[in-house]
Amino acid sequence: MAEFIIQGGHKLHGEITPQGAKNEALQVLSAVLLTREPVTISNIPDILDTRRYMDILKLMGVKVTRIDAHTFTFQAEDVDFEQLHTEEFVRLSAKIRASIMVLGPLLGRYGKAYSGKPGGDQIGRRPLTTHFEGLEKLGAVISTSTDEKFFELEAKQLKGCYMQLNEPSVTGTANIVMAAVLAEGETTIFNAACEPYLYQLCTMLNKMGAKIEGIGSNLLKIKGVKELHGCEHRIFPDMIEVGSFIGMAAMTQSELTIKECACDHLGLIPYTFAKMGVKFDRVGDDLVVHGQEPYSIYTNPMDASILTIADAPWPGFTPDLISIALVTAIQAKGSVLIHQKMFESRLFFVDMLQSMGAQIVLCDPHRAIVVGLAREKKLRATRMSSPDIRAGIALLIAALSADGTSVIQNVEQIDRGYEQIVERLNALGAKIDRV
């Protein structure tokens, strides 16, 4: 098990380019199963989760050809269903939550699908209800294997219908859309997730010959087609990395230019950090974050209430950046209530920040009040362990701003979502060793 040793207190300076979006990559990699023709995808982040998912595709019989470090061609000429019953498939599926997204494309193309029970971050309950209810409405019959290691789905012919999702699940919407593009008739999905990841997936599917209307909204209309063909697709920059770098620059008083951010697709991310007092400028498609002394959290002049930052389905503030917003507030001037509505275990890393000297009150599993230190004192170095991807990068940000040398264990969690983070940050002036 690897760990990071971080010498805190070094300001960062320079330019950094976000990797390709992890969450989009896992969706569009699933979509290659919908056609027997080659699909070329560029800007794939070289991270643990995408490598694991490509291992699953290879096991299923997908031919994967590397063009360069971030560009691959995939050809699912046929799928080896025998491999979907193996212990290796179960093992790989258990390492990554995205493994559930093989169900939609396999069901749409072959009328049958199998999936091992998915893994992923331990951040609270993440039910699969939306996936299964949506696929059932299209005509799938769902069961669990006798040993309870597999989900098994069958459908003689998927048929389009109207459905209102019980929640705007991102991966649930993706799974249903990938099944519906090859279903008979028209499918209408209301309360669909509309994150940029879905915008990109639907845009790619239309390039492959699908007929999807309402892309970017929560009302999707899909006319089923007989088959899809190959295409070329480029993944968006990772908006979670963009937000992570904004918070990192603020906490370490660093002047950073974040390049090629796809600023028009960042939603409330810039707005939320601006409310926390972080100053930055948009220059073309780049964001320039200014190193600054205490940044002051916005106070409502009407009632003097403290700022509340809460996650919500898109176009609300993404839950993947709640941990970053929380750690950024530590050195702000003022107080902020962080409300993590969607996952009940995501704030449980704050005890490590408290041990560093952060003034945080954990009210309950969903809410924490951060009383900013206003740079009147630094965080102190400590030894920590990363519980999940986003908490891991939040702890890294805290360690970079702390006084002394910190250690973060279980950094494989960070590797799942951030490509070569040590090398990229050291190039900006950080002092991080990987052991």
Buried (B, 14 or more C-beta within 10 A) or exposed (E): EEBBBBBBBBBBBEEBBBBBBBBBBBBBBBBBBBBBBBBBBBBBBEBBBBBBBBBBBBBBBBEBEEEEEBBBBBBBEEBEBEBBBEEEBBEBBBBBBBBBBBBBBBBBBBBBBBBBBBBBBEBBEBEBEBBBBBBBBBBBEBEEEEEEBBBBBBBEEBBBBEBEBEBBBBBBBBBBBBBBBBBBBBBBBBBBBBBBBBBBBBBBBBBBBBEBBBBBEBEBBBBBBEEBBBBEBBBBBBBBBBBBBBBBBBBBBBBBBBBBBBBEBBBBBBEBBBBBBBBBEEEEEBBBBBBBEBBBBEEEEEEEEBBEBBBBBBEBBBBBBBBBBBBBBBBBBBBBBBBBBBBBBBBBBBEBBEEBBBBBEBEEBBBBBBBBBBBEEBBBBBEBBBBBBBBBBBBBBBBBBBBBBBBBBBBBBBBBBBBBBBEBBBEBBBBBEEE
